[in-house]
Amino acid sequence: MNDCRIFQRALRRLRFGVVNGAPVESVGILGSGIMAGGIAEVVARADMRAILRARSEASATASLKGVEKGLARQVEKGKLEPAERDRILANISTTTDLGALGQCDLLIESVVEDLETKQQLFREFDAVTKPTAMLATNTSTLPVVEMAKVVKNPERVCGIHFFNPAQVLPLVEIVRPITASDETISRAADFVSKIGKEGVHVLDRAGFIVNALLFPYLNNAVRMLEDGTASMADIDTAMKGGCNFPMGPFALLDLVGLDTTLSILDTLHASFGDDNFAPRPMLRQLVEKGRLGRKTKAGFYEY
Ligand SMILES: NC(=O)c1ccc[n+]([C@@H]2O[C@H](COP(=O)([O-])OP(=O)(O)OC[C@H]3O[C@@H](n4cnc5c(N)ncnc54)[C@H](O)[C@@H]3O)[C@@H](O)[C@H]2O)c1
């Protein structure tokens, strides 16, 4: 390396301060919803310690049970050896205490898609984490920089955005807010490759790559249903058969969660001002009725 590059690197380290390049060995995952258990499983499979933190014992246990159930199904189908299942489960523990994540190398928050809630969690991270820990959000659309700016060392914050179900889908978006250091992004990319996922790099813009393209499509499927152009079942069948998609838009909306969808569309609409992102009234009505999709056993479809 020539003198100039050494100097630039040193300058960058000075500017970005505390983050070093240590590999990730233990990961704290915050949340107990659709995504958190799947992320814990992915981490545990890659032989890192996963500590799942929920607000109550009951939801922490329910999350772990969800992982156990998924693994048991794979053992039944002959896709996973019982010894491998035991190894994965041995790598996962649960807690309700944020302080228990103090020694983790990486924290990934995956709680409700609400900026204030996430910012509060990042403030709490500041108090409990070691200074070299990386802090990541699994937000679908919120600006990562808004979370970075509430911590003392914003250079260690980035987005690590999984897809649903996290234990199945291969993609992870590595989101770079303007505050992130090169070291943080490179450690995030190392982590993503260690968990066997395909990482793509994207700047901190609402919806990143996938959701910025996907959600106008989902929203327009709801518009088509409202207009009476076709039935829900026929729209789903059409998009599966015509585009070779694994599921139609209504099945996907129910899988994502209609409350999460509403938050994502609101953020995209506020950010881009494009009417394709303005959430359709039918979506709001279903959320108001508490029909949030698979997680409440009713959304567009009944489960
Ligand atoms: N559902 C998806 O398809 C999907 C995909 C990728 C990313 N995400 C993102 O992952 C995150 C979690 O989504 P999800 O689908 O798992 O949500 P979910 O609705 O299934 O779960 C939300 C979680 O947030 C917790 N929570 C709610 N209020 C809280 C508070 N005030 N403080 C702390 N925790 C609180 C709940 O207890 C629950 O564990 C969101 O940011 C979402 O945008 C979701």
The ligand as a Tripos MOL2 file, in Angstrom:
@<TRIPOS>MOLECULE
LIG
   44    48     1     0     0
SMALL
NO_CHARGES

@<TRIPOS>ATOM
      1 N1        -42.7620   -8.7440    7.6690 N.am      1 LIG1
      2 C1        -41.8940   -8.7060    6.6600 C.2       1 LIG1
      3 O1        -42.1180   -9.2870    5.5910 O.2       1 LIG1
      4 C2        -40.5870   -7.9670    6.8210 C.ar      1 LIG1
      5 C3        -39.5280   -8.2300    5.9330 C.ar      1 LIG1
      6 C4        -38.3070   -7.5700    6.1000 C.ar      1 LIG1
      7 C5        -38.1640   -6.6340    7.1140 C.ar      1 LIG1
      8 N2        -39.2210   -6.3790    7.9520 N.ar      1 LIG1
      9 C6        -39.0170   -5.4020    9.0080 C.3       1 LIG1
     10 O2        -38.7150   -6.1090   10.2010 O.3       1 LIG1
     11 C7        -39.2050   -5.3680   11.3240 C.3       1 LIG1
     12 C8        -40.1230   -6.2550   12.1360 C.3       1 LIG1
     13 O3        -41.1820   -6.6850   11.2970 O.3       1 LIG1
     14 P1        -42.0680   -7.9770   11.6220 P.3       1 LIG1
     15 O4        -42.8020   -8.2870   10.3760 O.co2     1 LIG1
     16 O5        -41.2330   -9.0200   12.2910 O.co2     1 LIG1
     17 O6        -43.0930   -7.3330   12.6630 O.3       1 LIG1
     18 P2        -44.1720   -7.9990   13.6240 P.3       1 LIG1
     19 O7        -45.3800   -7.1400   13.6030 O.co2     1 LIG1
     20 O8        -44.3180   -9.4630   13.3510 O.co2     1 LIG1
     21 O9        -43.4320   -7.8720   15.0540 O.3       1 LIG1
     22 C9        -43.1520   -6.6210   15.6160 C.3       1 LIG1
     23 C10       -42.2910   -6.8070   16.8500 C.3       1 LIG1
     24 O10       -42.0400   -5.5170   17.4150 O.3       1 LIG1
     25 C11       -42.2430   -5.5960   18.8200 C.3       1 LIG1
     26 N3        -42.6240   -4.2760   19.3170 N.ar      1 LIG1
     27 C12       -43.7760   -3.6150   19.0950 C.ar      1 LIG1
     28 N4        -43.7690   -2.4310   19.7320 N.ar      1 LIG1
     29 C13       -42.5660   -2.3630   20.3730 C.ar      1 LIG1
     30 C14       -41.9690   -1.4010   21.2280 C.ar      1 LIG1
     31 N5        -42.6050   -0.2740   21.5380 N.pl3     1 LIG1
     32 N6        -40.7240   -1.6590   21.7060 N.ar      1 LIG1
     33 C15       -40.0680   -2.7950   21.3780 C.ar      1 LIG1
     34 N7        -40.5940   -3.7530   20.5920 N.ar      1 LIG1
     35 C16       -41.8370   -3.5280   20.0990 C.ar      1 LIG1
     36 C17       -43.3730   -6.6120   18.9780 C.3       1 LIG1
     37 O11       -43.3740   -7.1260   20.2910 O.3       1 LIG1
     38 C18       -42.9550   -7.6600   17.9410 C.3       1 LIG1
     39 O12       -41.9540   -8.5040   18.4960 O.3       1 LIG1
     40 C19       -39.8930   -4.1210   10.7630 C.3       1 LIG1
     41 O13       -38.9670   -3.0540   10.7600 O.3       1 LIG1
     42 C20       -40.2200   -4.5420    9.3350 C.3       1 LIG1
     43 O14       -40.3260   -3.4460    8.4570 O.3       1 LIG1
     44 C21       -40.4160   -7.0420    7.8430 C.ar      1 LIG1
@<TRIPOS>BOND
     1     1     2 1
     2     2     3 2
     3     2     4 1
     4     4     5 ar
     5     4    44 ar
     6     5     6 ar
     7     6     7 ar
     8     7     8 ar
     9     8     9 1
    10     8    44 ar
    11     9    10 1
    12     9    42 1
    13    10    11 1
    14    11    12 1
    15    11    40 1
    16    12    13 1
    17    13    14 1
    18    14    15 2
    19    14    16 1
    20    14    17 1
    21    17    18 1
    22    18    19 2
    23    18    20 1
    24    18    21 1
    25    21    22 1
    26    22    23 1
    27    23    24 1
    28    23    38 1
    29    24    25 1
    30    25    26 1
    31    25    36 1
    32    26    27 ar
    33    26    35 ar
    34    27    28 ar
    35    28    29 ar
    36    29    30 ar
    37    29    35 ar
    38    30    31 1
    39    30    32 ar
    40    32    33 ar
    41    33    34 ar
    42    34    35 ar
    43    36    37 1
    44    36    38 1
    45    38    39 1
    46    40    41 1
    47    40    42 1
    48    42    43 1
@<TRIPOS>SUBSTRUCTURE
     1 LIG1         1 GROUP 0 **** ****
